[in-house]
């Protein structure tokens, strides 16, 4: 799974939703629409927070570098035998 592609796809969807929420929010400014605009504000804030989190995810993925794989360490008994053989 390409995590970066998933993050980009989600960012695009969230940006579209944010644009739609903003459009709805400014569609009417009648006093009786205040409760609805406050709900829309909450949804806008959530979308903005999600975009910031997705930015954080993307930055973390760019910085992430898995440790190079190393061969398994020999068991302790094998090391002791090798050390004893070298000393002889």
N, CA, C and O of each residue as an XYZ file, in Angstrom:
352
protein
N       0.849     -1.176      0.000
C       0.000      0.000      0.000
C       0.895      1.240      0.000
O       1.837      1.323      0.788
N       0.612      2.185     -0.863
C       1.360      3.430     -0.941
C       0.716      4.448     -0.007
O      -0.292      5.067     -0.346
N       1.306      4.611      1.161
C       0.731      5.484      2.181
C       0.687      6.932      1.700
O      -0.269      7.655      1.981
N       1.713      7.349      0.981
C       1.720      8.736      0.484
C       0.551      8.983     -0.459
O      -0.051     10.056     -0.429
N       0.227      8.016     -1.286
C      -0.911      8.167     -2.204
C      -2.221      8.261     -1.424
O      -3.110      9.032     -1.786
N      -2.336      7.479     -0.361
C      -3.540      7.527      0.474
C      -3.670      8.915      1.114
O      -4.755      9.496      1.139
N      -2.557      9.435      1.627
C      -2.572     10.771      2.253
C      -2.977     11.824      1.226
O      -3.788     12.700      1.527
N      -2.425     11.750      0.028
C      -2.760     12.719     -1.020
C      -4.238     12.629     -1.424
O      -4.902     13.649     -1.610
N      -4.736     11.415     -1.554
C      -6.145     11.219     -1.909
C      -7.056     11.804     -0.840
O      -8.044     12.470     -1.148
N      -6.714     11.547      0.424
C      -7.533     12.069      1.519
C      -7.447     13.588      1.574
O      -8.451     14.254      1.830
N      -6.257     14.148      1.337
C      -6.105     15.604      1.349
C      -6.995     16.229      0.269
O      -7.660     17.234      0.517
N      -7.005     15.642     -0.910
C      -7.842     16.169     -1.996
C      -9.317     16.133     -1.625
O     -10.041     17.101     -1.859
N      -9.764     15.029     -1.051
C     -11.173     14.903     -0.650
C     -11.521     15.912      0.440
O     -12.592     16.518      0.412
N     -10.620     16.090      1.393
C     -10.877     17.030      2.483
C     -10.880     18.464      1.977
O     -11.675     19.282      2.441
N     -10.003     18.779      1.034
C      -9.990     20.127      0.450
C     -11.293     20.414     -0.287
O     -11.833     21.516     -0.189
N     -11.802     19.428     -1.025
C     -13.090     19.616     -1.713
C     -14.212     19.859     -0.702
O     -15.052     20.738     -0.894
N     -14.214     19.077      0.368
C     -15.238     19.238      1.407
C     -15.120     20.613      2.061
O     -16.130     21.267      2.322
N     -13.905     21.047      2.323
C     -13.682     22.352      2.938
C     -14.199     23.478      2.034
O     -14.820     24.429      2.509
N     -13.942     23.362      0.760
C     -14.442     24.376     -0.180
C     -15.971     24.408     -0.202
O     -16.571     25.482     -0.233
N     -16.587     23.250     -0.187
C     -18.053     23.180     -0.183
C     -18.629     23.752      1.114
O     -19.621     24.481      1.089
N     -18.008     23.422      2.239
C     -18.469     23.957      3.525
C     -18.361     25.477      3.555
O     -19.257     26.162      4.048
N     -17.269     25.993      3.028
C     -17.081     27.442      2.985
C     -18.132     28.093      2.089
O     -18.677     29.144      2.427
N     -18.411     27.474      0.959
C     -19.444     27.991      0.062
C     -20.799     28.037      0.773
O     -21.514     29.036      0.696
N     -21.144     26.947      1.464
C     -22.419     26.892      2.187
C     -22.488     27.950      3.285
O     -23.524     28.579      3.501
N     -21.371     28.129      3.965
C     -21.332     29.078      5.078
C     -21.652     30.494      4.620
O     -22.351     31.226      5.322
N     -21.159     30.886      3.469
C     -21.362     32.244      2.984
C     -22.560     32.382      2.035
O     -22.774     33.446      1.453
N     -23.326     31.320      1.882
C     -24.486     31.372      0.985
C     -25.594     32.252      1.554
O     -26.384     32.825      0.802
N     -25.653     32.358      2.860
C     -26.709     33.183      3.465
C     -26.179     33.816      4.734
O     -25.426     33.194      5.484
N     -26.574     35.047      4.969
C     -26.149     35.728      6.192
C     -27.337     36.245      6.998
O     -27.221     37.208      7.756
N     -28.479     35.586      6.819
C     -29.666     35.979      7.576
C     -29.462     35.597      9.046
O     -28.840     34.574      9.334
N     -29.975     36.401      9.971
C     -29.804     36.105     11.399
C     -30.317     34.720     11.793
O     -29.731     34.060     12.651
N     -31.403     34.283     11.172
C     -31.951     32.962     11.540
C     -31.055     31.803     11.070
O     -31.268     30.662     11.480
N     -30.068     32.077     10.226
C     -29.138     31.045      9.769
C     -27.916     30.885     10.674
O     -27.056     30.042     10.420
N     -27.844     31.695     11.730
C     -26.679     31.649     12.608
C     -26.394     30.247     13.159
O     -25.248     29.802     13.096
N     -27.398     29.533     13.700
C     -27.074     28.190     14.216
C     -26.442     27.283     13.138
O     -25.483     26.562     13.414
N     -26.981     27.329     11.929
C     -26.441     26.510     10.835
C     -25.015     26.944     10.493
O     -24.157     26.096     10.247
N     -24.752     28.249     10.474
C     -23.400     28.726     10.170
C     -22.416     28.304     11.260
O     -21.254     28.020     10.971
N     -22.873     28.262     12.502
C     -21.996     27.806     13.588
C     -21.651     26.314     13.431
O     -20.519     25.901     13.685
N     -22.630     25.526     13.015
C     -22.356     24.105     12.732
C     -21.353     23.998     11.590
O     -20.414     23.205     11.653
N     -21.555     24.794     10.552
C     -20.622     24.790      9.421
C     -19.226     25.227      9.858
O     -18.227     24.682      9.387
N     -19.155     26.212     10.761
C     -17.854     26.626     11.296
C     -17.133     25.447     11.954
O     -15.941     25.232     11.734
N     -17.875     24.693     12.761
C     -17.278     23.536     13.430
C     -16.752     22.531     12.405
O     -15.670     21.970     12.574
N     -17.520     22.311     11.355
C     -17.106     21.368     10.322
C     -15.885     21.897      9.548
O     -15.012     21.120      9.164
N     -15.826     23.210      9.323
C     -14.667     23.823      8.669
C     -13.426     23.634      9.543
O     -12.365     23.258      9.045
N     -13.561     23.896     10.844
C     -12.419     23.734     11.750
C     -11.930     22.287     11.753
O     -10.724     22.040     11.774
N     -12.857     21.333     11.734
C     -12.461     19.918     11.708
C     -11.723     19.576     10.417
O     -10.726     18.854     10.438
N     -12.213     20.094      9.297
C     -11.554     19.833      8.012
C     -10.160     20.458      7.982
O      -9.213     19.846      7.488
N     -10.037     21.670      8.506
C      -8.722     22.321      8.557
C      -7.747     21.534      9.434
O      -6.571     21.390      9.101
N      -8.251     21.032     10.552
C      -7.403     20.225     11.430
C      -6.972     18.935     10.728
O      -5.829     18.504     10.875
N      -7.873     18.325      9.974
C      -7.528     17.105      9.249
C      -6.446     17.383      8.205
O      -5.531     16.579      8.025
N      -6.550     18.506      7.529
C      -5.533     18.861      6.527
C      -4.180     19.067      7.205
O      -3.155     18.620      6.690
N      -4.172     19.734      8.347
C      -2.906     19.913      9.081
C      -2.330     18.572      9.498
O      -1.122     18.358      9.403
N      -3.189     17.662      9.961
C      -2.737     16.325     10.355
C      -2.184     15.565      9.149
O      -1.157     14.896      9.259
N      -2.852     15.662      8.010
C      -2.360     14.994      6.800
C      -1.017     15.578      6.374
O      -0.141     14.841      5.922
N      -0.845     16.894      6.512
C       0.466     17.505      6.247
C       1.525     16.913      7.173
O       2.637     16.602      6.746
N       1.165     16.762      8.438
C       2.085     16.168      9.416
C       2.435     14.730      9.023
O       3.595     14.324      9.105
N       1.435     13.971      8.599
C       1.678     12.588      8.166
C       2.659     12.558      6.998
O       3.596     11.760      6.979
N       2.432     13.435      6.028
C       3.295     13.467      4.852
C       4.728     13.842      5.232
O       5.679     13.237      4.737
N       4.882     14.824      6.095
C       6.221     15.218      6.559
C       6.897     14.073      7.296
O       8.088     13.825      7.110
N       6.144     13.381      8.124
C       6.702     12.245      8.863
C       7.144     11.139      7.912
O       8.185     10.516      8.117
N       6.356     10.900      6.878
C       6.725      9.872      5.901
C       7.999     10.243      5.147
O       8.819      9.376      4.847
N       8.165     11.524      4.843
C       9.364     11.972      4.134
C      10.592     11.781      5.022
O      11.655     11.383      4.544
N      10.443     12.063      6.303
C      11.572     11.927      7.240
C      11.870     10.486      7.609
O      12.994     10.165      7.996
N      10.889      9.624      7.495
C      11.038      8.236      7.920
C      11.989      7.493      6.985
O      11.819      7.482      5.766
N      12.970      6.889      7.583
C      13.879      6.032      6.840
C      14.055      4.771      7.666
O      14.649      4.812      8.744
N      13.547      3.654      7.173
C      13.691      2.437      7.962
C      15.164      2.094      8.150
O      15.998      2.344      7.279
N      15.454      1.524      9.292
C      16.827      1.102      9.576
C      17.219      0.015      8.582
O      16.410     -0.851      8.248
N      18.467      0.064      8.109
C      18.887     -0.992      7.180
C      18.825     -2.340      7.871
O      19.136     -2.466      9.055
N      18.425     -3.323      7.124
C      18.314     -4.649      7.734
C      19.714     -5.224      7.925
O      20.570     -5.136      7.045
N      19.916     -5.806      9.085
C      21.205     -6.409      9.405
C      21.002     -7.908      9.540
O      19.917     -8.366      9.899
N      22.035     -8.659      9.255
C      21.903    -10.104      9.458
C      21.710    -10.379     10.938
O      22.184     -9.612     11.776
N      21.029    -11.450     11.267
C      20.799    -11.753     12.682
C      22.130    -11.983     13.393
O      23.068    -12.552     12.834
N      22.182    -11.527     14.635
C      23.386    -11.710     15.445
C      23.522    -13.179     15.801
O      22.521    -13.855     16.039
N      24.756    -13.683     15.841
C      24.943    -15.082     16.235
C      24.539    -15.265     17.694
O      24.563    -14.314     18.475
N      24.171    -16.480     18.055
C      23.778    -16.701     19.447
C      25.013    -16.598     20.341
O      26.143    -16.730     19.870
N      24.790    -16.365     21.615
C      25.883    -16.114     22.550
C      26.853    -17.281     22.614
O      28.059    -17.066     22.737
N      26.361    -18.511     22.533
C      27.232    -19.690     22.583
C      28.199    -19.714     21.408
O      29.365    -20.072     21.576
N      27.737    -19.342     20.236
C      28.597    -19.344     19.053
C      29.692    -18.302     19.201
O      30.820    -18.531     18.767
N      29.387    -17.174     19.799
C      30.393    -16.130     19.988
C      31.448    -16.617     20.959
O      32.641    -16.418     20.729
N      31.022    -17.260     22.054
C      31.977    -17.756     23.041
C      32.894    -18.801     22.424
O      34.102    -18.771     22.656
N      32.339    -19.734     21.636
C      33.168    -20.760     21.012
C      34.179    -20.132     20.055
O      35.333    -20.559     20.003
N      33.761    -19.136     19.311
C      34.657    -18.472     18.360
C      35.781    -17.778     19.102
O      36.943    -17.862     18.703
N      35.431    -17.081     20.201
C      36.449    -16.404     20.987
C      37.447    -17.411     21.560
O      38.649    -17.145     21.593
N      36.955    -18.557     22.007
C      37.852    -19.580     22.572
C      38.765    -20.136     21.492
O      39.945    -20.383     21.742
N      38.228    -20.335     20.292
C      39.037    -20.891     19.200
C      40.108    -19.894     18.782
O      41.218    -20.296     18.434
N      39.793    -18.591     18.810
C      40.766    -17.583     18.420
C      41.892    -17.513     19.419
O      43.042    -17.273     19.052
N      41.570    -17.719     20.681
C      42.580    -17.626     21.747
C      43.564    -18.800     21.691
O      44.696    -18.668     22.156
N      43.158    -19.933     21.135
C      44.038    -21.115     21.117
C      45.153    -20.945     20.221
O      45.983    -21.845     20.091
